[in-house]
Amino acid sequence: QVQLVESGGGLVQAGGSLRLSCAASGFTVSSYAMGWFRQAPGKEREFVSRILWSADNTHYADSVNGRFTISRDNAKNTVYLQMNSLKPEDTAVYYCAAGPFGRYSGHYSYTSSWSYWGQGTQVTVSS
């Protein structure tokens, strides 16, 4: 019943911007922790960003901090990842994740801590 659908990926030149969307169904995004991960060819899936039940509680990987912004629109039940100043090393498939985290849940930086995943959307940044 829970479904996450990413969109907004594409090809962009270095220094450009993209906004990824994650449309959720089967649950309310404001009641779950939501996150973004990415996976480049030959690499492990890595943490990018997350947002908790309180929308001002956000965190970013060092590699994207200051360039990416995570947010949500409760009315649309959608989470976004605004990606600015893109670099070729940002090229990857980006995945949306959701989890009903509690105090004793696994750390958000680990893929195993999340319960639901989208199908991914490709982001390619040319040099």
N, C-alpha and C positions, 0 to 999 in steps of 0.2 A: 504493500500500500504506500509505503514511503518511496518517493521518487525525487531525484535531483537531476535537472537538465541544464547543462552549461551551454552558453552561447556567447558570441562576440569575438571569438578568436579570428585570426587572419594573418596576413603578411603586412609588415610595417617596416619602415626604415629605422635605423638606429636614431634615437632621439625622439621618436614619435610616441604616440599614446594609443592605448586601447582600453576599453571598458568591458570586462567580462561580467556576465550575468549568470546567476544560478537560481532558477525557478524551482521552488519546492512545492510538493504536494503530499498530503497524508499527515502533515504535522505543521505546526506553527514555528517559523524560524525564530521568533522572539523567545520561545521557550527552550530552544536548543542552542548549544554552542555550534557555530558554523565556522568552517575553515576552508582554506585554499592550499592545495599542494601542487607540485609540478614534477614532471618526470621527463628528462632529456634522454635521447637515445643512448643506451648502454649505461645509464645511471640509475641509481635507486630513486624512488619517489621521495621528494624532500618537502619539508614544511615551508610554506610561504607566509601565511597570515591566518589569524583567527579573530573572531568576535564572540563575546559571551552574551549572556542574557541582558546585561546592562550594556547598551550600545557604546558607551564611552570606554569600555574595557576592551582594548584591542592590543594586539601584539604582532610583530613582524620579524621575519628572519633578517639577520644583519645584511644579507645581500640585497634586500629590497627596501629596507627601512629608509624613509625619506623620499622614496620614489613611488611606492604603491600605497593605496588607501583602501581599506575594507569598510563596507557600510551595508546597511540593509534598509529595505522599504517594507515596513510591516503590512501596509495596506496591500501591497502586491505580493507579499510572502516571498520576497526575492532578496538575495544577497549579491553584492557587487564587489568587484575588484577593479579599481581604477589604477591603471598602469601607465606611468609617465616616465619620460627619459629612458625609454627602453634601450637595452643593450643586446648585442648578439647572444651573449650568454644567458639571456632570459628565454631563449628559444626552448620550448618544451610543450608537452601536453599538460594543460592545466586542469586539475580536478577539484570539484567542489565536494566537501565532506560535511556531515552532520553527526552530532553526538549528544545524547542526553547526559552530559557530564554532571557529576556530583563532586563533593569534597574529596572523595577517595578514588576517583577515576584516574586512569592513566594520564600521563602528561600529554598535552595536546600536540607536541612536536613529533610524536610517534604515530605512524599510520595505524598501528594496532589499537590505538585508543579510540578510534572513530568507528561508528556503527554503520553509516551509510555513505555511499559514494555515487557520484555522477559518472557519466560515460567519458567525460573529458572533452576539451576543445583545444585545437592546435593553435599555438602562437609561434610565429616565425619572425624573427627580427634580422633584417639584412644589414650588412655593414656598408 
